[in-house]
Amino acid sequence: MLSKEKDVSVKISLTTIFWVFGIIAAAYLMFRVQEILIAILFAVIVMSAFRPSLKWMERRLRIPKVLAVLILYALFLTFLSLALALIIPPLIRELPHVVQTLSLPPMFNGWSFSNWDTLNLSLSDLGSLLPQIGISFNAIYRVVSSTFSGIFTFFTVLVMSVYMMLDRDNLHNKVQWFTKDKRHISLAKELLDQVERQLGGWVRGQVALMIVIGVITYIGLRLLSVPYALPLAILAGALEILPNLGPTIAAIPAVIIAYLVLGPAMSLFVVLFYVLVQQFENNLIVPKIMKDNVDVNPLTSIILILAGVEFGGVIGALLSIPIYIVIRSTYSMWFRERNRAAA
């Protein structure tokens, strides 16, 4: 029985080749300008969070948009400055006490600037210390440089979000640059509104949740006389980004400190306090704050944040859920339209 050979030919159109190279070029371009894209995404998030307040000031108070935006951001910066002024000084005062609790090598015990002249360092000892001093200066330089870079990026994001809020209404009209189809234009506007609403709701809900849990934790730890109540409360508020898992992680250092400083009995009270806070949060605070905002499944949130850390560190963790909200909204609308077309 003779076997027949078949020739298989694959035809690739120029359009397919164009799209493949276009996607590769776009991915490379996004990689090269990723810092700019990150700043733009943060600006969109800030704009989405402030948008309802701006609309309320325009409609209820009859304040012109430009003036309303200036008032809104002035209030935000004032509140942020007051919060930092209240938090940072006590945090700095508690930092030396935290350092004292660390186990330092015995050779460093009792060191102070007053007895520096009693040290008997040979030239070889000094030479061995110089590289460490250089490393310390490099570390300080990196910290200072990162701090100023972060401050510059923060204000850049604020300025970009201001322009986005002022130009928000014209953004819908710019959709016509990409398509003339009225149905597509309508869907694009609907998608922009939905993404803005869900992003803003999620941000406002998370910030409110962090503040409430941070304040409750601080008051409770102070009443229990647990040391370092402020940094522990800040940690508890920050870890609210991790649903269910965050409060458990935040409780670990508080329980350890209470056990070491106040004894086993008080550490049990601290455990009970964190359990009560989590129950209060899950049954009252979260339903109250998140009832009108977008809800992300706790397991999904944890997976997204872990993936964000893996791909982009802290920035990736912060942007993981907003990016997921955008993708989910886009897919939901696409799925809805596909079913409508098939019906």
C-alpha positions in Angstrom: 0.0 0.0 0.0 1.6 3.2 -1.2 1.7 6.2 1.1 0.7 9.5 -0.3 2.7 12.6 0.6 0.8 15.8 1.1 2.3 19.2 0.7 1.2 21.6 3.5 1.4 25.2 2.7 0.9 28.0 5.3 -0.1 31.4 4.0 0.5 34.5 6.2 -1.1 37.7 5.1 0.7 41.0 5.2 -2.0 42.2 7.7 -1.0 39.4 10.2 2.7 40.2 9.8 1.9 43.9 10.4 -0.1 43.1 13.6 2.6 40.8 15.0 5.3 43.4 14.5 3.0 46.1 15.8 2.3 44.2 19.0 6.0 43.6 19.5 6.8 47.3 18.9 4.1 48.4 21.2 5.3 46.0 24.0 8.8 47.3 23.6 7.7 50.9 23.6 5.6 50.3 26.8 8.6 48.7 28.4 10.8 51.7 27.6 8.3 54.2 28.9 6.9 52.1 31.8 7.6 54.8 34.4 5.6 57.3 32.4 2.7 54.8 32.0 2.8 54.1 35.8 2.6 57.8 36.6 -0.4 58.1 34.1 -2.2 55.2 35.7 -1.7 56.6 39.2 -3.0 60.0 38.0 -6.1 58.2 36.6 -6.6 56.5 39.9 -6.3 59.9 41.8 -8.7 61.6 39.3 -11.2 58.7 39.7 -11.1 59.0 43.5 -11.7 62.8 43.5 -14.2 62.9 40.6 -17.4 62.4 42.7 -16.4 65.2 45.1 -15.8 67.5 42.2 -19.2 66.7 40.7 -20.9 67.3 44.1 -19.2 70.7 44.4 -20.2 71.7 40.9 -23.8 70.6 41.2 -24.7 71.3 44.8 -22.5 74.2 45.7 -22.5 75.8 42.1 -18.7 76.2 42.2 -16.9 76.6 38.9 -14.9 73.6 37.9 -11.4 75.2 38.0 -12.1 76.7 41.4 -13.6 73.4 42.7 -10.5 71.5 41.6 -8.2 74.0 43.3 -10.2 73.8 46.5 -10.4 70.0 46.4 -6.6 69.6 46.0 -5.9 72.3 48.6 -8.0 70.4 51.1 -6.3 67.1 50.2 -2.8 68.6 50.6 -3.8 70.3 53.9 -5.2 67.1 55.3 -2.1 65.1 54.2 0.2 67.7 55.7 -1.7 67.6 59.0 -1.7 63.8 59.1 2.1 63.7 58.4 2.7 66.3 61.1 0.8 64.2 63.6 2.3 60.9 62.7 5.9 61.5 61.8 7.2 63.2 65.1 5.9 60.5 67.4 7.2 57.9 65.0 10.6 59.4 65.1 10.5 59.5 68.9 9.6 55.8 69.1 12.3 54.7 66.5 15.2 54.8 69.0 13.2 52.7 71.4 12.6 50.2 68.6 16.3 50.1 67.8 17.1 49.5 71.5 15.0 46.4 71.5 17.2 44.9 68.7 19.9 42.6 69.8 23.2 44.4 68.9 26.6 42.7 69.1 28.3 43.1 72.5 31.2 45.1 71.0 28.8 47.9 70.3 27.2 48.1 73.8 27.9 51.4 75.5 29.2 53.2 72.5 28.6 56.9 72.4 30.2 60.0 70.9 31.4 61.1 74.3 33.9 58.2 74.6 35.0 58.2 71.0 38.4 59.5 72.0 39.0 56.4 74.2 38.9 54.1 71.1 42.3 52.8 70.2 42.0 52.2 66.4 45.1 51.1 64.5 45.6 52.2 60.9 44.7 48.7 59.7 41.5 48.8 61.7 40.7 52.2 60.2 41.4 50.9 56.7 39.0 48.0 57.2 36.3 50.4 58.3 36.6 52.7 55.3 34.8 50.4 52.8 32.0 50.0 55.3 31.8 53.8 55.7 31.7 54.2 51.9 28.9 51.6 51.7 27.0 53.6 54.4 27.4 56.9 52.4 26.2 55.1 49.3 23.2 53.8 51.1 22.4 57.2 52.5 22.7 58.7 49.0 20.3 56.1 47.6 17.8 56.8 50.3 17.9 60.6 49.8 17.8 60.2 46.0 14.8 57.9 46.2 13.0 60.2 48.6 13.4 63.3 46.4 12.4 61.2 43.3 9.3 59.9 45.2 8.3 63.4 46.2 8.8 64.7 42.6 6.7 61.8 41.2 4.0 62.4 43.8 3.5 66.0 42.8 3.8 65.1 39.1 1.0 62.6 39.5 -1.1 65.3 41.3 -0.5 67.8 38.5 -1.4 65.3 35.9 -4.6 64.3 37.7 -5.6 68.0 37.9 -5.3 68.4 34.2 -7.2 65.1 33.7 -10.0 66.4 35.9 -10.2 69.7 34.0 -10.1 67.9 30.7 -12.4 65.0 31.7 -15.4 66.1 29.7 -13.4 66.5 26.5 -12.0 63.0 26.9 -15.2 61.5 25.6 -15.0 63.6 22.5 -11.5 62.4 21.8 -12.7 58.9 21.4 -13.9 59.9 17.9 -10.2 60.1 16.9 -10.1 56.3 16.9 -13.5 55.4 15.4 -16.5 57.0 13.7 -18.9 54.3 14.5 -21.5 55.7 16.8 -22.0 52.4 18.6 -18.3 52.0 19.3 -18.1 55.6 20.5 -21.0 55.0 22.9 -19.4 51.8 24.2 -16.1 53.5 24.7 -17.7 56.3 26.7 -19.6 53.8 28.8 -16.4 51.8 29.5 -14.6 55.0 30.6 -17.4 55.9 32.9 -17.5 52.4 34.4 -13.8 52.1 34.9 -13.6 55.5 36.5 -16.5 54.7 38.8 -15.2 51.4 39.9 -11.6 52.6 40.3 -12.7 55.6 42.4 -15.0 53.5 44.5 -12.3 51.0 45.3 -9.7 53.6 46.2 -12.1 55.6 48.4 -13.2 52.4 50.1 -9.6 51.1 50.8 -8.4 54.5 52.1 -11.4 54.7 54.4 -10.9 51.2 55.6 -7.2 51.8 56.3 -7.9 54.9 58.3 -10.6 53.4 60.4 -8.7 50.2 61.2 -5.5 52.2 61.9 -7.3 54.5 64.3 -9.1 51.7 66.1 -5.9 49.7 66.4 -4.0 52.7 67.8 -6.6 53.4 70.4 -6.8 49.7 71.5 -3.1 49.3 71.8 -2.8 52.5 73.8 -5.5 51.3 76.2 -3.6 48.0 76.5 -0.3 49.8 77.1 1.4 48.0 74.3 4.6 49.8 73.3 5.1 51.2 69.8 1.3 51.6 69.3 1.7 54.1 66.5 3.9 52.0 64.1 1.8 49.0 64.8 -1.4 50.9 64.0 0.2 52.2 60.8 1.2 48.6 59.9 -2.4 47.4 60.6 -3.9 50.1 58.4 -1.4 49.6 55.5 -2.0 45.8 55.5 -5.7 46.3 55.0 -4.8 46.1 51.3 -4.6 42.3 51.9 -8.1 41.2 52.8 -8.3 38.7 55.8 -4.6 38.0 55.6 -3.4 41.5 56.3 -5.0 41.8 59.8 -3.5 38.5 60.8 0.0 39.5 59.6 -0.4 42.9 61.4 -1.2 41.1 64.7 2.0 39.0 64.8 4.5 41.8 65.7 2.0 43.3 68.2 1.6 39.9 70.0 5.3 39.3 70.1 6.0 42.8 71.5 3.3 42.4 74.1 4.7 39.0 75.1 8.3 40.2 75.4 7.5 43.5 77.2 4.2 42.9 79.1 4.2 39.2 79.6 2.2 36.2 78.3 -1.1 37.2 79.9 -1.2 40.6 78.2 -0.2 39.0 74.9 -3.4 36.9 75.1 -5.4 40.1 75.5 -3.7 41.6 72.4 -4.6 38.4 70.5 -8.2 38.8 71.6 -8.2 42.5 70.7 -7.1 41.8 67.1 -9.6 39.0 66.7 -12.4 41.4 67.8 -11.1 44.1 65.5 -11.2 41.7 62.5 -14.7 40.5 63.4 -15.9 44.1 63.7 -14.3 44.9 60.4 -15.7 41.9 58.5 -19.3 42.2 59.9 -19.7 45.9 60.1 -17.0 48.1 58.7 -16.4 46.4 55.3 -20.2 46.0 54.5 -20.8 49.6 55.4 -17.9 51.1 53.5 -17.8 48.8 50.5 -21.6 48.5 49.9 -21.6 51.1 47.1 -18.0 50.4 45.9 -16.6 47.7 43.7 -15.8 44.5 45.6 -12.8 42.3 44.8 -12.8 38.7 46.0 -10.3 38.4 48.9 -8.4 35.4 47.4 -8.3 37.2 44.1 -6.8 40.3 45.8 -4.1 38.3 47.5 -3.1 36.5 44.2 -3.1 39.8 42.3 -0.9 41.5 44.9 1.5 38.6 45.1 1.7 38.7 41.3 2.2 42.4 41.3 5.1 42.1 43.8 6.7 39.5 41.6 6.5 41.6 38.5 6.9 45.1 39.8 7.7 45.2 43.5 5.8 47.7 45.6 4.6 49.6 42.6 3.3 46.4 41.0 1.5 45.5 44.2 -0.2 48.9 44.4 -1.3 48.8 40.7 -2.3 45.1 40.5 -5.9 45.5 41.7 -6.6 48.8 39.7 -5.3 47.0 36.5 -7.5 44.0 37.3 -10.5 46.3 37.7 -9.8 47.9 34.2 -9.4 44.4 32.6 -12.5 43.0 34.3 -14.6 46.0 33.2 -13.4 45.7 29.7 -13.9 42.0 29.5 -17.4 42.3 31.1 -18.5 44.8 28.4 -16.9 42.8 25.6 -18.7 39.6 26.8 -22.0 41.5 27.1 -21.8 42.9 23.6 -20.8 39.5 22.1 -23.8 37.8 23.7 -26.0 40.7 22.4 -24.7 40.2 18.9 -25.2 36.5 19.0 -28.8 36.8 20.2 
